[in-house]
Amino acid sequence: MPRPTRAESQARNRELLLRTARTLFLRDGYQATSIAKIADAAGFSTGAVYSNFEGKTELALLVLREIQHEQLGTLETVMAGSKPVGQKLDEVREWAVAALASGWPRLELEFALEARADRSLIAAESDRQRTVVDRLAAAISAQLPAKSLSSSLPIRTIAEAAVNLAIGLAVRRVVDPKVTPDSLVDLLRGVLVVPTG
């Protein structure tokens, strides 16, 4: 078997460091996870981390982008298809319960607090949040019958309200593990379930 090239080894090391950072960030949080802990858990020196990444903020931003992409993909999959809207919303609730318990909300909150002092991170975080609203607006729009699209609330406003509520629930969940996503699901149910008759 041929020996891996330098580029292949670097790509493999980079991926291992990202996976390790993700595990530690989700388990321990952003603040408690240092570059030294990531390096040690991955079996590298801190120099190896810095030769692949600018630092902890870059690692966290990459991890958060990956998690966001996965979570939105899961949510879009749940919302797609021909299942009844009520069943989809039950699945949205299951998704939200798992997401709230995953460590993702805590990581988002801690990273947002870190980002507020760095203009480039503020821009990156703002772009990530706009992406969430855009994708949720598209998913909501796809669920609504054409006749209900003339609703008094624009779809984007509904999506922004849902994202803002989800962020609020996530922040509350960091403090109180009894917080559930029920109000978010109820909001979506009120928008997506068109009364008959």
N, C-alpha and C positions, 0 to 999 in steps of 0.2 A: 504494500500500500504506500503510495507516495506521501512524502512528508508535506504537511500543510504549508502554504506560502505564508509570508509575513502578513499579507493583507487578510488572509483567511484566519490566521491566529488572532490578529487584532480584532477582527469582526466577532470571533467567538468570545474573546475576552470581554469585549464591550457588551455583548449580549448577556454574558454571565453577570457582569457588574450591574447591568440594568435590572435583571431578574432578582438579584440579591437586594438591591436598593428597594425595589418594589416590595419584596417580602418584609423587609425591616421597616420601611415607611408605614405600611399597612398595619403591621403588628405593634410597633412601638411609637409611631408618630414621627412627624418631621423633626420636631425639636430634639427628641431623644436620639435620633439617628445621626451619627457623625460619619464623616468620610472614613475615619479610622475603623469604625465598626463595619461599614460596608466592605472595605478592603479586607479586613480580617475574616469576615464571614464568607467572602468569595475566595479566600486563599491568595490574596495579592497584597502588595505594599500600597501605601497611600499614593506613592509616586505613580503606580500603574493606573490608579483611578484618575489622577490629574493628567496623565498622558492620553487618556481617552475622553475626559470630560472637563469642562471649565471648573466645575465644583458641584457642591451639593444642590444648589438651585437649579442648575441645568439638569441634573439627574432627576430631581423632583418634577420639573416641568415635563420632561420626557415621559416619566412614569404616569403623571396625571393625564397627559394627552393620550397615552395608550389606554388607560383605564376608561377615560371618557369615550374614546372610540368604541371600545368593547361594550360599555354600558349602553350607549346610544344605539349601537347595532342590535343588542338584545332587545331593547325597548321597541325599536322599529320592527323587528321580527315579530314581537308579540302583537303589535298593532296592525301588522299586515295580514292579508288572507281574508277568508270569507267567514270566519267564526262570528257569532253574534257579539255585538259590542259589549254586552254584559260579561260575557266570558273573557273577552280581551281585557276588560278592566279588572276582573278578578286576577288575571295573570299579571297585569301591571302592578297590582297590590303585592303579589308574591315577589315580583322583581324588586319593588321598592323596599320591602322588608329585608331582603337579602342585601341590597345595596347599602341600606342604613347600618346593617350589622357588619359590614365588610372592612371597616377601617377607612374606607374612602372618604366619608364626610369629615372625619377628623383631619386627615391629610389635607383635604381641600381647605379647611378652615385655617390650619396652621400655616399652610403655604400662602394663603391670601394675606394673612397678617404679615408674613415676611415680605411679600411682594409689594406691599403698599409703600415701601421706602425706595423702590427702584423703578424708574420710569419705563425701562424696557420690559420689566416683568409685569408692570401694570398693563402695558399694551398687549402683551402675550395673554394675560389673564382675561382682558376685555375681549380679545378675539375668541378665546375659548368659550366664554359665556355667550357671545353672539352666535357662535356655531350651534350651541345647545338650543338656543331659542329658535334659530332657523330650522333646525332639523325637527324639533318638536312641533313647530307651526306646520311644517309639511306633513307630519304624521297625523296631526289633528285634522287638517284640511282633507286628507285622504279618507277620513272616517265619516265626514259629514256629507249627507245627501246634498246634491246641487241646490235644491230649493232652500236649504237652511243656510247657505253661504251668505245670504244678505242679512245675517244676524246684526243686531245693533252693536255688538262687540267685534272688532276686527280679529281675525285669527291670530295675528302676531301679538295683540294685547292679551289674548287668552294664553298663548304660549309663554309670554313674559310673566304673567301672573302665576302660571303653573311652576315655572322655573324659580321664581322668587319664593313661592311657597315651599318648594322642595328644598331650597337652600336654607330657609328658615327652619324647616323640620330637621334638616341635617345638623344645624347648629344646636338646636334644642336637644337632639338625640345625643350629642356629645356630652351634654350635662345630665340628661335624664333618659336612661335606657328604656323607659316605658313609653316614650313617644312613638306613635305609629304613623304610617303614611295615609291613614284613612281620610283626612281632610283633603289631601291631594287627589285621591281617587274619587272622592265625592265631587270635587270641582270638575274633574274630567267627565264624570258621569253626567253632571248637570249640563255640560256643553255637548256631549256626544250622543246622549240618549234623547232622540227627538220624539216628543209625545205623538202618539197615533190618534187619529180620530178627528 
